[in-house]
């Protein structure tokens, strides 16, 4: 999570509806209620999935632009 988000605790707290202290405990692997743990875990999965999809689109767009620029250079030569 820390590789994908500047502040994962805030992201998970906002998405899950849990408090930041609860989410901090989740990340520190401190025992919390099962319901809280499940909602934090589910939120992490959803947020990672969304972020990965966003990154995939950016990589695809970048590859298209790079390929377009390379074909333009080849045509000019």
Long-range contacts (C-beta under 8 A, 24 or more apart in sequence): 1-27, 1-44, 1-47, 1-48, 4-47, 4-48, 4-51, 4-52, 5-47, 5-51, 8-44, 8-47, 11-43, 11-47, 12-40, 12-43, 12-44, 12-47, 15-43, 15-46, 15-47, 16-40, 16-42, 16-43
